[in-house]
Amino acid sequence: MKNEEQEILDGSREWADAMLSNDVKRIGSFVTDDWVIVSERGISTKEHFLSFVESGMLRHESLEIVGEPRVRIYGDAAVVTSRVKSKSYFNGQLLDDDDFSTTQLVKIERRWLSVLTHVTAANKEFLEMIEKKKAGRETR
């Protein structure tokens, strides 16, 4: 694996650890000031997202990167795609998420920072069907 790819993967794991710490300053250090996160819940700015964490309205409990993330580097820009299973609480309600995440990064002053994160809920029925088909092929 290339050095920059490993640097990005290490940064992704550190960002996950920051999320689990629920430390606003630490989380914010991994993203640009104009970062946004997009999901079926809408578009949230860095300020909006971090205000939920700071108030305790959003609290992260677990975060697991499933499988090997896909990293592509394009000069001073990169894209990381992965599957993430997480548990968090939003306004006291448990969110037990299984998502596909795409994060776009830019290299600024020798650091990779996220400018955009897009999260799509995994279709569990479809994934189960694929796993069954794979298992059927392996037994032949």
C-alpha positions as CSV (number, residue, x, y, z in Angstrom):
1,M,0.0,0.0,0.0
2,K,1.2,3.5,-0.8
3,N,2.4,5.7,1.9
4,E,-0.3,8.4,1.3
5,E,-3.0,5.7,1.2
6,Q,-1.9,4.4,4.6
7,E,-1.8,8.0,5.9
8,I,-5.4,8.5,4.8
9,L,-6.5,5.2,6.4
10,D,-4.7,6.0,9.6
11,G,-6.5,9.4,9.6
12,S,-9.8,7.7,9.0
13,R,-9.3,5.5,12.1
14,E,-8.2,8.5,14.1
15,W,-11.3,10.4,13.0
16,A,-13.5,7.4,14.1
17,D,-11.7,7.5,17.5
18,A,-12.4,11.2,17.7
19,M,-16.1,10.6,17.0
20,L,-16.2,8.0,19.8
21,S,-14.6,10.5,22.2
22,N,-17.5,12.9,21.5
23,D,-14.8,15.7,21.8
24,V,-15.9,18.6,19.6
25,K,-12.5,20.1,19.2
26,R,-10.9,16.7,18.3
27,I,-13.7,15.9,15.8
28,G,-13.5,19.3,14.2
29,S,-9.8,19.0,13.6
30,F,-10.4,16.4,10.9
31,V,-12.7,18.5,8.7
32,T,-12.5,21.8,6.9
33,D,-14.5,24.8,8.1
34,D,-16.9,24.4,5.2
35,W,-17.3,20.6,5.7
36,V,-20.8,19.1,5.3
37,I,-22.3,15.7,6.0
38,V,-25.1,14.5,3.7
39,S,-27.5,11.7,4.6
40,E,-31.2,10.8,4.4
41,R,-31.6,13.1,7.4
42,G,-30.4,16.1,5.3
43,I,-27.4,18.3,5.0
44,S,-25.5,19.4,8.1
45,T,-22.7,21.9,8.3
46,K,-19.7,21.5,10.6
47,E,-21.1,24.0,13.0
48,H,-24.5,22.4,13.1
49,F,-23.1,18.8,13.5
50,L,-20.6,19.8,16.2
51,S,-23.3,21.8,18.1
52,F,-25.3,18.6,18.5
53,V,-22.2,16.8,19.9
54,E,-21.3,19.7,22.2
55,S,-24.9,19.9,23.6
56,G,-25.0,16.1,24.2
57,M,-27.9,15.8,21.8
58,L,-25.7,13.5,19.6
59,R,-23.5,11.0,21.4
60,H,-21.5,8.3,19.6
61,E,-21.2,4.9,21.3
62,S,-19.6,2.5,18.7
63,L,-18.2,2.8,15.2
64,E,-16.8,-0.1,13.2
65,I,-15.4,0.1,9.7
66,V,-16.5,-3.1,8.0
67,G,-14.1,-4.7,5.5
68,E,-11.3,-2.7,3.8
69,P,-12.0,0.9,2.8
70,R,-11.5,1.9,-0.8
71,V,-9.0,4.8,-1.1
72,R,-8.4,6.8,-4.3
73,I,-6.0,9.7,-4.5
74,Y,-6.1,12.4,-7.2
75,G,-3.2,14.8,-6.5
76,D,-4.2,16.8,-3.4
77,A,-7.7,15.3,-3.3
78,A,-8.8,11.8,-2.2
79,V,-12.0,9.8,-1.9
80,V,-12.5,7.1,0.8
81,T,-15.5,4.8,0.5
82,S,-16.3,2.3,3.2
83,R,-19.1,0.5,5.1
84,V,-19.6,1.6,8.6
85,K,-21.7,0.1,11.4
86,S,-22.3,2.5,14.3
87,K,-24.4,3.1,17.4
88,S,-25.2,6.6,18.5
89,Y,-27.9,8.5,20.4
90,F,-29.6,11.5,19.0
91,N,-31.9,13.3,21.4
92,G,-32.0,10.1,23.5
93,Q,-33.0,7.9,20.7
94,L,-30.8,5.0,19.7
95,L,-29.6,5.1,16.1
96,D,-28.3,1.6,15.1
97,D,-26.8,2.4,11.7
98,D,-25.3,0.3,8.9
99,D,-24.1,2.7,6.3
100,F,-22.0,3.2,3.2
101,S,-19.9,6.3,3.6
102,T,-18.0,8.3,1.0
103,T,-15.6,11.0,2.3
104,Q,-13.9,13.5,0.1
105,L,-10.6,14.8,1.4
106,V,-8.2,17.6,0.4
107,K,-4.6,17.9,1.4
108,I,-4.0,21.2,3.2
109,E,-0.6,22.0,4.7
110,R,0.4,18.3,4.7
111,R,-2.8,17.1,6.4
112,W,-5.7,15.3,4.8
113,L,-9.0,17.0,5.8
114,S,-12.6,16.1,4.9
115,V,-14.6,18.6,2.9
116,L,-17.6,16.3,2.4
117,T,-19.0,13.1,3.9
118,H,-22.0,11.4,2.3
119,V,-23.7,8.6,4.1
120,T,-26.2,6.1,2.6
121,A,-28.1,3.6,4.6
122,A,-27.2,0.0,3.7
123,N,-30.1,-2.1,2.2
124,K,-29.9,-5.1,4.6
125,E,-32.2,-7.3,2.6
126,F,-30.1,-6.8,-0.6
127,L,-26.8,-7.4,1.3
128,E,-28.3,-10.6,2.8
129,M,-29.3,-11.8,-0.7
130,I,-25.8,-11.1,-2.0
131,E,-24.2,-13.0,0.9
132,K,-26.5,-16.0,0.3
133,K,-25.6,-16.0,-3.4
134,K,-21.9,-15.9,-2.5
135,A,-22.3,-18.7,0.0
136,G,-24.2,-20.8,-2.6
137,R,-21.3,-20.4,-5.1
138,E,-18.7,-21.4,-2.5
139,T,-20.5,-24.7,-1.7
140,R,-20.5,-25.8,-5.4
